[in-house]
Amino acid sequence: TSSVNMSGTKPNIFRQDDDFELTCQTDGNPAPNVSLERFDRETGIWHEQIHRATVSWNKSSFQIWTFKLHSSNLTNTEKYRCVANNSMGSYAISDAVTIEITTTY
């Protein structure tokens, strides 16, 4: 089985042109691969985002994945989630994290 939890910097409010990170914590046996998805409000569909993840913690099946993003092409409010799957077919989706992009603090 696999499980996945997601977190962002608190509070999840960033100025335009800020860099920010989203972190996914996973466990599973065998260890899962993780992708990051963003919700498209217009279509109502989650789309995989192409961002390189850094595995900052890796101990047997437990991993922490960090996705570095930039807010320059984001608008107002964005929702992200992590999706984990492994070679045994286990599949898990995190709760969504909402990111707010602002022009002022």
C-alpha positions in Angstrom: 0.0 0.0 0.0 1.0 3.6 -0.4 0.0 6.8 1.4 0.8 10.4 0.8 0.5 13.7 2.7 1.2 17.1 1.3 2.2 20.4 2.9 3.3 23.9 1.9 4.8 26.8 3.7 2.4 28.3 6.1 0.7 30.6 5.4 0.4 29.6 1.7 0.4 33.2 0.4 3.1 34.3 -2.0 3.8 37.5 -4.0 4.0 37.3 -7.8 7.5 36.3 -8.8 8.1 34.4 -5.5 9.7 31.0 -5.4 8.0 28.5 -3.2 8.1 24.8 -2.3 5.5 22.1 -1.8 6.4 19.0 0.1 4.9 15.5 -0.2 5.6 12.9 2.4 5.1 9.3 1.2 5.4 5.8 2.4 4.8 2.5 0.7 6.3 -0.8 -0.1 7.9 -0.7 -2.6 8.6 3.0 -2.3 6.3 5.0 -4.6 7.1 7.6 -7.3 5.4 11.0 -6.7 4.1 13.5 -9.2 2.6 17.0 -8.6 -0.8 18.0 -10.1 -2.5 21.4 -10.4 -6.2 21.8 -10.6 -7.5 23.6 -13.8 -10.6 25.6 -12.7 -11.8 26.0 -16.3 -11.9 22.3 -17.1 -12.3 20.9 -13.6 -9.4 18.5 -14.4 -6.2 17.9 -12.5 -3.1 18.2 -14.7 0.4 16.8 -13.9 3.0 19.6 -13.5 6.4 19.1 -14.9 8.6 20.1 -11.9 11.7 18.4 -10.8 11.3 17.0 -7.3 14.1 16.6 -4.8 13.9 13.7 -2.4 15.2 15.3 0.8 14.6 12.3 3.0 14.7 8.7 2.0 14.6 5.9 4.5 13.4 2.5 3.1 9.9 3.2 2.0 9.5 6.6 3.7 10.3 9.6 1.5 9.9 13.4 1.5 9.6 14.9 -1.9 10.1 18.7 -2.4 8.8 20.5 -5.5 10.2 23.9 -6.2 7.8 26.3 -8.0 7.7 29.9 -9.2 4.5 32.0 -9.0 5.2 34.2 -12.0 2.7 32.4 -14.3 0.1 31.6 -11.6 -3.1 33.5 -11.0 -4.9 34.4 -7.7 -5.6 30.9 -6.2 -4.1 27.6 -7.3 -4.7 24.1 -5.9 -2.1 21.4 -5.9 -2.0 17.8 -4.9 0.5 14.9 -4.8 -0.1 11.6 -6.5 1.9 8.5 -5.4 2.1 5.2 -7.1 4.4 2.2 -6.9 5.3 -0.8 -9.0 2.8 -3.0 -7.2 -0.1 -0.8 -8.5 -0.8 1.0 -5.2 -2.1 4.5 -5.7 -2.6 7.4 -3.3 -3.6 11.0 -3.6 -3.0 13.7 -1.0 -5.5 16.3 0.1 -5.2 19.5 -1.9 -3.1 22.5 -0.8 -4.3 25.9 -1.8 -1.8 28.6 -2.8 -2.8 32.2 -3.0 -0.8 34.6 -5.2 -1.0 38.3 -4.3 0.5 41.6 -5.5 0.7 42.9 -2.0 1.1 41.5 1.6 
